[in-house]
Amino acid sequence: MQSLAFLWFEFHAARQSLRESFAEGQIPENAGSLNGPTGIGTRRSASARQTSRMQSADSKMRNSRKRLSPFVRTGVYLAIAAIVYEVKSSQLGSLPAAQAMPLTTVSVVHPEKSEAPTVQLPGQLSAYTDAPIYAQTSGYVKSWSFDIGAKVKANDILGEIDTPEVDQGLAQAKAQLETDEAALQLAAVTYRRYQLLFVQKVLDAQTRDTSADTYAEDQAKVAADQANIDRLNALEAFKLLRAPFDGIVTARDIDVGAYVANGSGNQLFRVARTSPLRIYVNVPQRDAQLVKIGIEADLTLPQFPNRTFRAHVTNTADAVDPTSRSLLTQLQIPNESGELLPGAYAESTFKFTDGRFLTIPENTLLFRREGPAVGVVLPDGKVEIRNITINRDFGNKLEISDGLSISDQVILDPSDNLTDDMSVRITEPSSLPATST
C-alpha cells in the first residue's frame, strides 16, 4: 500500500511538472516579431528547460514502475476501475426523473358474479303412480276387457277369474253356518231352562254349568262360520280384476283359460298414471347443495328435438348415494296430452342460482408451485400475488370460490416474472384487450 501511495504521488507530481513546463514554454504572439538576439535566445532557453523537465519526469515514472510489484500493479488497476464505476454511478444517479426506468404497464379486469351455472344430467321419466295387478284368488282366467294402451277409470273391470273351488267353499261355509246357528238356538233355549230350574233348586249346579258352556261354544262356532264366509266372499270379490285408479294399461300378462294362483307373484295387468309424470335424476355431489325444492329444469327428449318441457323439483333423497356419490332428485311435469311416455330417456338442464362464486377470464391465471394464483393490483399500484380456489373451469372463464372479491383489480395476461410488491401502471379502460372466448 505504501508503494501504491508513492506511485500516485509520483504520477500526480509528474503530471503537474508537465503542466508547468508547457505553461512556461508558451510564447506570446508578439514574441515572434522580435528580431533581436534576445528573442531568439529566450525561445531557445525555454525549449531547453522544457525538454529537460520532460526527460526528468519520464525518468521518474520509469523508476517508479520498476519499483512496483505485480500485486501492486493489480491493485492500481482495481482502484482505477472502482473510480470509473463510482463516476459512472454518480452520473446515472444525476439523471433526471424523466430518464428513469419506466413502470410495467398492465391491463386489469374486475371479477364478476358467477352466472347461473348450467348442469345437464340424464334422467328417466316415470309414471306418477304405477301399480301391478296380481291375483288374490285361485282359478282360471274367464275373460279380460282391456289390452295394453287402453285408458281406464278407477274400478273398471280389467278381467275376470273363474274360481269353482272358492264358489264351492263358500256354499259349504254357508251351510255350516246354518247348522251351527240351529245348534246355537237349541243351546240358548236349554241354557235358559236349566237356569230357571237351578234357581228353583230343582236342578244341580253342574248341569246348569254344562248347558251354559254348550251355549257359549255354539256362539263361537257361529262367529267362526261367519268369518269364514266373509273370507270366501272377499276371494269371490277378487274374481274381478279392477283398475285401482285412472290411468293406462301398460301390461297384460294373462289370457283366457290360463290358471292363476293366489300368492304366486305373477303379474296379471299393470296400470300407470301418466299425468303428471315424475323424473328421477342423479345430481353429482358437488352440485347437491344447489338443489332446492321448487327450482325448475328444462327437459329435452330425442323424439322431440325442437321442443323443451318445463319441470320442477318436488323432492330429494336428502342423502348422497355412497356408490354413485350423487343425490337422487325427483322432478314433476304435467302431461295432460299424454305425449310424454313413462320410461323414456330425457336430458334435464338445471340452471342453479348461487351468488357465492365469482368468475374471471382464464388468461388471468398464474401457475405457481403453491397452486393457482392471480396478480392483483392494490390501490397503491403495488402487485400482490394471491392464491385462489377454482370451483369450476368453463374453458374461457374460471369460477372462483375463494381468494378474490368483486372490487379486486386482476391483471390480464400476467408475465412469469410478476412478483409481490412490484410497481405497475394500469392502462386506461378503453385500451383493455378483449377477453378471449
For each residue, the residues with C-beta under 8 A, 3 or more apart:
1: 4 5 75
2: 5 6
3: 6 7 67 68 69 72
4: 1 7 8 72 75 76 79
5: 1 2 8 9
6: 2 3 9 10 64 67
7: 3 4 10 11 64 68 72 76
8: 4 5 11 12
9: 5 6 12 13
10: 6 7 13 14 60 61 64
11: 7 8 14 15 61 64
12: 8 9 15 16
13: 9 10 16 17 60
14: 10 11 17 18 57 58 60 61
15: 11 12 18 19
16: 12 13 19 20
17: 13 14 20 21 53 56 57
18: 14 15 21 22 53 54 57
19: 15 16 22 23
20: 16 17 23 24 53
21: 17 18 24 25 49 50 53 54
22: 18 19 25 26 50
23: 19 20 26
24: 20 21 46 49 50
25: 21 22 46 47 49 50
26: 22 23
27: 31 32 43 46
28: 31
29: 32
30: 33 34
31: 27 28 34 39 42 43
32: 27 29
33: 30
34: 30 31 38 39 40
35: 39
36: 39 40
37: 40 41
38: 34 41 42
39: 31 34 35 36 42 43
40: 34 36 37 43 44
41: 37 38 44 45
42: 31 38 39 45 46
43: 27 31 39 40 46 47
44: 40 41 47 48
45: 41 42 48 49
46: 24 25 27 42 43 49 50
47: 25 43 44 50 51
48: 44 45 51 52
49: 21 24 25 45 46 52 53
50: 21 22 24 25 46 47 53 54
51: 47 48 54 55
52: 48 49 55 56
53: 17 18 20 21 49 50 56 57
54: 18 21 50 51 57 58
55: 51 52 58 59
56: 17 52 53 59 60
57: 14 17 18 53 54 60 61
58: 14 54 55 61 62
59: 55 56 62 63
60: 10 13 14 56 57 63 64
61: 10 11 14 57 58 64 65
62: 58 59 65 66
63: 59 60 66 67
64: 6 7 10 11 60 61 67 68
65: 61 62 68
66: 62 63
67: 3 6 63 64
68: 3 7 64 65 72 73 76
69: 3 72 73
70: 73 74
71: 74 75
72: 3 4 7 68 69 75 76
73: 68 69 70 76 77
74: 70 71 77 78
75: 1 4 71 72 78 79
76: 4 7 68 72 73 79 80
77: 73 74 80 81
78: 74 75 81 82
79: 4 75 76 82 83
80: 76 77 83 84
81: 77 78 84 85
82: 78 79 85 86
83: 79 80 86 87
84: 80 81 87 88
85: 81 82 88 89
86: 82 83 89 90
87: 83 84 90 91
88: 84 85 91 92
89: 85 86 92 93
90: 86 87 93 94
91: 87 88 94 95
92: 88 89 95
93: 89 90
94: 90 91
95: 91 92 99 100
96: 99
97: 100
98:
99: 95 96
100: 95 97
101:
102:
103: 381 423 424 425
104: 415 422 423 424 425
105: 424 425 426 427
106: 375 377 411 412 414 424 425 426 427
107: 411 412 413 426 427 431 432 433
108: 377 409 410 411 412 426 432
109: 360 361 364 409 410 412 432 435
110: 406 407 408 409 410
111: 358 359 360 400 404 405 406 408 410
112: 358 359 360 406
113: 355 357 358 359 406
114: 117 354 355 356 357 358 359 399
115: 359
116: 351 352 353 354
117: 114 287 290 351 352 354 392 399
118: 349 350 351 352
119: 283 284 287 349 350 352
120: 347 348 349 350
121: 281 282 283 284 347 348 350
122: 281 345 346 347 348
123: 279 280 281 299 331 345 346 347 348
124: 279 280 343 344 345 346
125: 277 278 279 340 341 342 343 344 345 346
126: 130 277 278 279 280 342 343
127: 130 247 250 272 273 274 277 278 342
128: 273 274 275 276 277 278 332
129: 245 247 272 273
130: 126 127 250 270 271 272 273 342
131: 244 245 270 271 272
132: 251 267 269 270
133: 158 241 244 267 268 269 270 271
134: 264 265 266 267 268
135: 138 139 161 238 241 260 261 262 264 266 268
136: 235 238 262
137: 161 163 166 235 236 238 239 262
138: 135 163 165 166 259 260 261 262
139: 135 142 161 162 163 164 165 166 239 259 260
140: 161 162 257 258 259 260
141: 144 159 160 161 162 254 255 256 257 258 259 260
142: 139 159 160 161 162 239 256
143: 159 160 256
144: 141 147 158 159 160 241 252 254 255 256
145: 156 157 158 159
146: 150 152 156 158 243 249 252 269
147: 144 150 249 252
148: 249 250 251 252
149: 248 249 250
150: 146 147 248 249
151: 246 247 248
152: 146 156 158 243 246 247 248 249 271
153: 156 243 246
154: 243 244 245 246
155: 242 243
156: 145 146 152 153 242 243
157: 145 160 240 241 242
158: 133 144 145 146 152 241 242 243 249 268 269 271
159: 141 142 143 144 145 240 241 254 268 269
160: 141 142 143 144 157 239 240 241
161: 135 137 139 140 141 142 238 239 240 241 260
162: 139 140 141 142 239
163: 137 138 139 166 167 235 236 239
164: 139 167 168
165: 138 139 168 169
166: 137 138 139 163 169 170 232 235 236 239
167: 163 164 170 171 236
168: 164 165 171 172
169: 165 166 172 173 232
170: 166 167 173 174 229 232 233 235 236
171: 167 168 174 175
172: 168 169 175 176
173: 169 170 176 177 225 228 229 232
174: 170 171 177 178 229
175: 171 172 178 179
176: 172 173 179 180 225 228
177: 173 174 180 181 222 225 226 229
178: 174 175 181 182
179: 175 176 182 183
180: 176 177 183 184 218 221 222 225
181: 177 178 184 185 222 225
182: 178 179 185 186
183: 179 180 186 187 218 221
184: 180 181 187 188 215 218 219 221 222
185: 181 182 188 189
186: 182 183 189 190 218
187: 183 184 190 191 211 214 215 217 218
188: 184 185 191 192 215 218
189: 185 186 192 193
190: 186 187 193 194 211 214 215
191: 187 188 194 195 211 212 214 215
192: 188 189 195 196
193: 189 190 196 197 211
194: 190 191 197 198 203 207 208 211 212
195: 191 192 198 199 208 211 212
196: 192 193 199 200
197: 193 194 200 202 203 208
198: 194 195 201 202 203 204 205 207 208
199: 195 196
200: 196 197 203
201: 198
202: 197 198
203: 194 197 198 200 207 208
204: 198 207 208
205: 198 208 209
206: 209 210
207: 194 198 203 204 210 211
208: 194 195 197 198 203 204 205 211 212
209: 205 206 212 213
210: 206 207 213 214
211: 187 190 191 193 194 195 207 208 214 215
212: 191 194 195 208 209 215 216
213: 209 210 216 217
214: 187 190 191 210 211 217 218
215: 184 187 188 190 191 211 212 218 219
216: 212 213 219 220
217: 187 213 214 220 221
218: 180 183 184 186 187 188 214 215 221 222
219: 184 215 216 222 223
220: 216 217 223 224
221: 180 183 184 217 218 224 225
222: 177 180 181 184 218 219 225 226
223: 219 220 226 227
224: 220 221 227 228
225: 173 176 177 180 181 221 222 228 229
226: 177 222 223 229 230
227: 223 224 230 231
228: 173 176 224 225 231 232
229: 170 173 174 177 225 226 232 233
230: 226 227 233 234
231: 227 228 234 235
232: 166 169 170 173 228 229 235 236
233: 170 229 230 236 237
234: 230 231 237 238
235: 136 137 163 166 170 231 232 238 239 262
236: 137 163 166 167 170 232 233 239
237: 233 234 240
238: 135 136 137 161 234 235 241
239: 137 139 142 160 161 162 163 166 235 236
240: 157 159 160 161 237
241: 133 135 144 157 158 159 160 161 238 268 269
242: 155 156 157 158
243: 146 152 153 154 155 156 158 246 247 249 271
244: 131 133 154 271
245: 129 131 154 271 273
246: 151 152 153 154 243 273
247: 127 129 151 152 243 271 272 273 274
248: 149 150 151 152 271 272 273 274 338
249: 146 147 148 149 150 152 158 243 252 269 270 271
250: 127 130 148 149 270 271 272 342
251: 132 148 267 269 270
252: 144 146 147 148 249 268 269 270
253: 266 267 268 269
254: 141 144 159 258 260 268 269
255: 141 144 258
256: 141 142 143 144
257: 140 141
258: 140 141 254 255
259: 138 139 140 141
260: 135 138 139 140 141 161 254 264 266 268
261: 135 138 264 266
262: 135 136 137 138 235
263:
264: 134 135 260 261
265: 134
266: 134 135 253 260 261
267: 132 133 134 251 253 270
268: 133 134 135 158 159 241 252 253 254 260
269: 132 133 146 158 159 241 249 251 252 253 254
270: 130 131 132 133 249 250 251 252 267
271: 130 131 133 152 158 243 244 245 247 248 249 250
272: 127 129 130 131 247 248 250 342
273: 127 128 129 130 245 246 247 248
274: 127 128 247 248 277 335 338 340 341 342
275: 128 334 335 336 338
276: 128 332 333 334 335
277: 125 126 127 128 274 332 333 335 340 342
278: 125 126 127 128 314 330 331 332
279: 123 124 125 126 299 311 330 331 332 333 346 348
280: 123 124 126 328 329 330 331
281: 121 122 123 297 328 329 331 348
282: 121 321 324 326 327 328 329
283: 119 121 287 288 291 326 327 329 350
284: 119 121 287 288 325 326 327
285: 288 320 325 326 327
286:
287: 117 119 283 284 290 291 350 352
288: 283 284 285 291 320 326 327
289:
290: 117 287 350 352 353 354
291: 283 287 288 295 313 316 327 329 350 352
292: 295 313
293: 313 314 315 316
294: 312 313
295: 291 292 312 313 350 351 352 353
296: 310 311 312 313 351
297: 281 310 311 312 313 331 348 349 350 351
298: 308 309 310 311 348 349
299: 123 279 308 309 310 311 333 346 347 348 349
300: 304 305 307 308 309 346 347 349
301: 304 307 309 340 344 345 346 347
302: 305 345
303: 344
304: 300 301 307 309
305: 300 302
306:
307: 300 301 304
308: 298 299 300
309: 298 299 300 301 304 333 340
310: 296 297 298 299 333
311: 279 296 297 298 299 331 332 333 348
312: 294 295 296 297 331 332 333
313: 291 292 293 294 295 296 297 316 329 330 331
314: 278 293 330 331 332
315: 293 329 330
316: 291 293 313 327 328 329 330
317: 321 327 328 329
318:
319: 327
320: 285 288 325 326 327
321: 282 317 324 325 326 327 328
322: 325
323:
324: 282 321
325: 284 285 320 321 322
326: 282 283 284 285 288 320 321
327: 282 283 284 285 288 291 316 317 319 320 321
328: 280 281 282 316 317 321
329: 280 281 282 283 291 313 315 316 317
330: 278 279 280 313 314 315 316
331: 123 278 279 280 281 297 311 312 313 314 348
332: 128 276 277 278 279 311 312 314
333: 276 277 279 299 309 310 311 312 340
334: 275 276
335: 274 275 276 277 338 339 340
336: 275
337:
338: 248 274 275 335
339: 335
340: 125 274 277 301 309 333 335 344
341: 125 274 344
342: 125 126 127 130 250 272 274 277
343: 124 125 126
344: 124 125 301 303 340 341
345: 122 123 124 125 301 302
346: 122 123 124 125 279 299 300 301
347: 120 121 122 123 299 300 301
348: 120 121 122 123 279 281 297 298 299 311 331
349: 118 119 120 297 298 299 300
350: 118 119 120 121 283 287 290 291 295 297
351: 116 117 118 295 296 297
352: 116 117 118 119 287 290 291 295
353: 116 290 295
354: 114 116 117 290 357
355: 113 114
356: 114 401
357: 113 114 354 391 392 399 400 401
358: 111 112 113 114 399 400 404 405 406
359: 111 112 113 114 115 394 397 398 399 400
360: 109 111 112 364 374 397 398 400 404 410
361: 109 364 396 397 398 412 435 436
362: 365 393 395 396 397 398 436
363: 412 413 435 436
364: 109 360 361 374 375 398 410 411 412 413 414
365: 362 372 373 374 398
366: 372 373 374 375 385 414 418
367: 372
368: 371 372 373 385 387
369:
370: 373 387
371: 368 387
372: 365 366 367 368 387 388 389 390
373: 365 366 368 370 385 386 387 388
374: 360 364 365 366 385 386 388 403 404 410 411 414
375: 106 364 366 383 384 385 386 410 411 414 418
376: 383 384 385 386 404 408 409 410 411
377: 106 108 381 382 383 384 409 411 424 426
378: 381 382 383 384
379:
380:
381: 103 377 378 423 424 425 426
382: 377 378 420 421 422 423 424
383: 375 376 377 378 411 418 419 420 421 422 423 424
384: 375 376 377 378 420 421
385: 366 368 373 374 375 376 418 419 420
386: 373 374 375 376 403 404 408
387: 368 370 371 372 373 403
388: 372 373 374 400 402 403 404
389: 372 400 401 402 403
390: 372 393 398 399 400 401
391: 357 399 400 401
392: 117 357 398 399
393: 362 390 398 399
394: 359 397 398 399
395: 362
396: 361 362 435 436 437
397: 359 360 361 362 394
398: 359 360 361 362 364 365 390 392 393 394
399: 114 117 357 358 359 390 391 392 393 394
400: 111 357 358 359 360 388 389 390 391 403 404
401: 356 357 389 390 391
402: 388 389
403: 374 386 387 388 389 400
404: 111 358 360 374 376 386 388 400 408 410
405: 111 358 408
406: 110 111 112 113 358
407: 110
408: 110 111 376 386 404 405
409: 108 109 110 376 377 426
410: 108 109 110 111 360 364 374 375 376 404
411: 106 107 108 364 374 375 376 377 383 414 418 424
412: 106 107 108 109 361 363 364 432 433 435
413: 107 363 364 433
414: 106 364 366 374 375 411 418
415: 104 418
416:
417:
418: 366 375 383 385 411 414 415 422
419: 383 385 422
420: 382 383 384 385
421: 382 383 384
422: 104 382 383 418 419
423: 103 104 381 382 383
424: 103 104 105 106 377 381 382 383 411
425: 103 104 105 106 381
426: 105 106 107 108 377 381 409
427: 105 106 107 431 432
428: 431 432
429: 432
430:
431: 107 427 428
432: 107 108 109 412 427 428 429
433: 107 412 413
434:
435: 109 361 363 396 412
436: 361 362 363 396
437: 396
